Amino acid sequence: MAPDGALRQTNLGLVRDYIALINAWDFDGMCDLLAEDVVFEIRFPAPGMRTRIDGREALLDFQRSVSSMILSENLHDLRLDTLHSDPGEVLAEYRSDMRMADPSLRYTNDYLSRFTVRDGRITRFVEAFDSVRLVQGFGGRVEAPVIG
């Protein structure tokens, strides 16, 4: 295997492990895989949501707050690949079927994410998902505009 092929496999494994740690809400394990200056970005967030979180501790605090509402994210159907030009850029596609703390709520979604891995740590995590489904899954309402 070419040197970048081994690096690709290592980085794919790291992202796979990170997603498994999210499913387990294993914050110590997540901490080990995140760079101290990691950046987390949400593309197309629902109104009022943060679009960016800077730093490992801030990201872990955010994830801890989410874990009080979501018992298990149940991220599944994971598909990973790297950019051909950079084995440190990992593209991830996955789905969720979350088990919520409030049993009357149900939240499922589809995600496209991009992870940047450098020196064995995640330095950037960009996540895109359907914010309408997020709002509805957490009990909110979305009114469609009248078009045409």
C-alpha positions in Angstrom: 0.0 0.0 0.0 1.3 3.5 -0.9 2.2 5.7 2.1 -0.8 7.9 1.5 -3.0 4.8 1.3 -2.0 3.8 4.8 -2.7 7.4 6.0 -6.1 7.3 4.3 -7.0 4.1 6.1 -5.8 5.5 9.4 -7.8 8.7 8.9 -11.0 6.8 7.9 -10.6 4.7 11.0 -10.2 7.7 13.2 -13.4 9.3 11.9 -15.3 6.0 12.1 -14.1 5.8 15.8 -15.2 9.4 16.5 -18.7 8.7 15.2 -18.9 5.5 17.3 -17.8 7.6 20.3 -20.6 10.1 19.6 -23.1 7.2 19.6 -21.8 6.1 23.0 -21.5 9.7 24.4 -17.9 8.8 25.3 -16.6 12.3 25.9 -13.2 11.2 27.1 -12.7 9.1 24.0 -13.9 12.0 21.8 -11.4 14.3 23.6 -8.6 12.0 22.6 -9.4 12.3 18.9 -10.0 16.1 18.8 -7.2 18.7 18.3 -7.2 21.3 21.0 -8.0 24.0 18.5 -10.7 22.0 16.6 -13.3 23.9 14.7 -16.9 22.6 14.4 -19.1 24.2 11.8 -22.8 23.6 11.0 -23.9 24.3 7.5 -27.5 25.5 6.9 -28.4 25.7 10.7 -31.9 26.3 12.0 -32.5 29.9 13.1 -30.9 30.5 16.5 -28.4 27.6 16.2 -24.7 28.3 16.5 -22.9 28.0 13.2 -19.4 27.6 14.6 -17.7 26.3 17.8 -14.0 26.9 18.3 -11.9 24.6 20.5 -12.1 21.1 21.9 -13.5 22.0 25.3 -16.2 24.2 23.8 -17.2 21.4 21.3 -17.3 18.8 24.1 -19.4 21.2 26.3 -21.8 21.5 23.3 -22.0 17.8 22.9 -22.6 17.3 26.6 -25.5 19.7 26.4 -27.0 17.8 23.5 -26.6 14.5 25.4 -29.1 15.8 28.0 -31.8 15.9 25.3 -30.7 12.9 23.1 -30.0 9.6 24.8 -28.4 8.1 21.7 -27.7 9.7 18.4 -27.7 6.2 16.7 -25.6 7.4 13.7 -25.6 4.6 11.2 -25.3 3.7 7.5 -21.9 5.3 7.6 -20.1 5.8 4.3 -16.6 7.3 4.4 -14.1 8.3 1.8 -11.1 10.7 1.5 -10.4 13.3 -1.1 -8.1 11.9 -3.7 -5.9 15.0 -3.4 -5.7 14.9 0.4 -6.0 11.8 2.6 -6.5 14.0 5.6 -9.9 15.3 4.2 -12.5 12.7 5.1 -16.0 12.9 3.7 -18.8 11.2 5.6 -22.4 10.4 4.8 -24.6 8.9 7.5 -28.1 8.8 9.0 -29.5 9.2 12.5 -32.4 7.7 14.3 -32.1 9.4 17.6 -33.5 8.2 20.9 -34.7 11.3 22.6 -34.9 12.0 26.4 -38.5 13.0 25.7 -40.1 9.8 24.4 -42.8 11.7 22.6 -40.2 13.1 20.2 -38.6 11.4 17.3 -35.7 12.8 15.3 -34.1 11.2 12.2 -31.9 12.9 9.6 -29.3 12.5 6.9 -25.9 14.1 7.1 -23.0 15.0 4.9 -19.9 15.9 6.8 -16.3 16.8 6.2 -13.6 16.0 8.7 -10.0 17.4 8.5 -7.5 15.1 10.2 -4.0 16.3 10.8 -1.3 14.5 12.9 -3.8 11.9 14.2 -6.4 14.4 15.4 -9.6 15.9 14.0 -8.9 19.6 13.4 -12.1 20.5 11.7 -15.6 19.0 11.5 -18.2 20.5 9.2 -21.7 19.0 9.3 -24.7 19.6 7.0 -28.2 18.3 7.6 -31.8 19.1 7.0 -32.6 21.8 9.7 -36.4 21.5 9.0 -36.2 17.9 10.2 -34.2 19.0 13.2 -36.7 21.7 14.2 -39.6 19.2 13.8 -37.8 16.4 15.6 -37.3 18.6 18.6 -41.0 19.5 18.7 -40.9 22.8 16.7 -42.9 23.8 13.7 -41.9 25.1 10.3 -44.3 27.0 8.2 -43.6 26.9 4.4 -44.0 30.2 2.6 -46.6 30.6 -0.1 -44.8 30.6 -3.4 -46.5 31.3 -6.7 
